[in-house]
Amino acid sequence: MPVLPRIAEYADELTAIRRDFHQHPEIGFEEVRTSAKVAELLKSWGVDEVHTGIGKTGVVGIIYGKKPGRSIGLRADMDALPMDELTNLPYASKNPGRFHGCGHDGHTTMLLGAARYLAETRNFSGRAVVIFQPAEEGLGGARAMLTDGLFEKFPCDEVYGIHNNPLAEPNKVGVKPGTAMAGASFFDITVQGVGSHGAMPHQARDPIVVATSLVQNLQTIVSRNVEPLKPAVLSVTQIHSGSAYNVVPDKAAIAGTIRYFDDGVKELIHNRVRQLCAGFAQSYGVEVSVDIREIFSVLVNDEACSKAYLEAAADIVGEENISETNDLMTGSEDFADMLKAVPGAYCTLGHKGTVPLHNPAFIFDDDMLPVGASIMARIVERRLPL
């Protein structure tokens, strides 16, 4: 089975919708225009129930099949990134400092395409629950929807998500059963020292010396404290201090991220960061404060749901284009929190392009819109047969 024929008929409309979202990107929990457009389209296509304001700017639609039965959730993220776009496309972002550089405009549109098809055909038993999530990019949108009672208000037996992959061949679908994507924590460290004239550093307790030494020691945690066969990443991504050539500042700030696939590893790294900060504070006679926040859970795909997702994808892209992957991804995805609450699976879908995600020159391939929409619709039909 190729792209579902009915979805192919309105593929051009999906492209227009996606490009409209692309021109008007909104970052996490600010997706006011986006969520309003989503709700408007769902209502216009006859979706039975449309609920807004779930997790602040999230939207949930309910579509009933021809017979009673179980419920399948389909999820897409809606938020853009806080960065400028450098694509020079005719439909480039009109909002400075806002860019759909991760393809969430495409994910939203694919789910809209699936919702329209399911509302028109209803060739399934039970309910399809379409979940449009805000704030995936590190702001906890999934957790916000869960806190608002997402699965209590709209119970799902399974839930499925999808992400574009510009570095894979077009129409290649991959799923990693079991543990698939890393959990992530963000950390902020502040070194409070004593400032002085740059020509009289003996009068200071230089926070830059402390911060740079601390950064080097943080890099030993993964190499010397974590078991070699347990993958982990600790990256310092920011250092800020000082504002003049002739002033030793009194404060330095360090920030970064930790990635892991095991909660024991997470706790070990968190504890070692705190221990190093306390040790440096004592050694240098400064104050070192540390704030570590768990942002993403480890994403674990259900084995049976992973197999079912690949089977549904094979109906659309062919057996030769599906694969059960073995590689762990150190990237993170907050769909993991939904998968902790409800079994399901998360797949990637390849498309044309050579520029990676989160790059200011990233371009989403609109040819994948009907493909992704068809896969999402097909998993509902397969898991909720008449």
Buried (B, 14 or more C-beta within 10 A) or exposed (E): EEBBEBBBEBBEBBBEBBBBBBBBBBBBBBBEBBBEBBBEBBEEBEBBBBBBEBBBBBBBBBBBBEEEBBBBBBBBBBBBBEBBBBBEEEBBBEBEEBBBBBBBBBBBBBBBBBBBBBBBBBBBBBBBBBBBBBBBBBBBBBBBBBEBEBBEEBEBBBBBBBBBBBEBEBBBBBBBBEBBBBBBBBBBBBBBBBBBEBEEEEEBBBBBBBBBBBBEBBEEBBEEBBEEEEBBBBEBEEBEBBEEEEBBBBBBBBBBBBBBBBEEBBEBBBEBBBEBBEEBBEEBEBBBEBEBEBBBBBBBBBEEBBBBBBBBBBBBBEEEBBBEBEEBBBBBBBBBBBBBBBBBBBBBBBBBBEBEBBBEEBBBBBBBBBBBBBBBBBBBBBBBEE
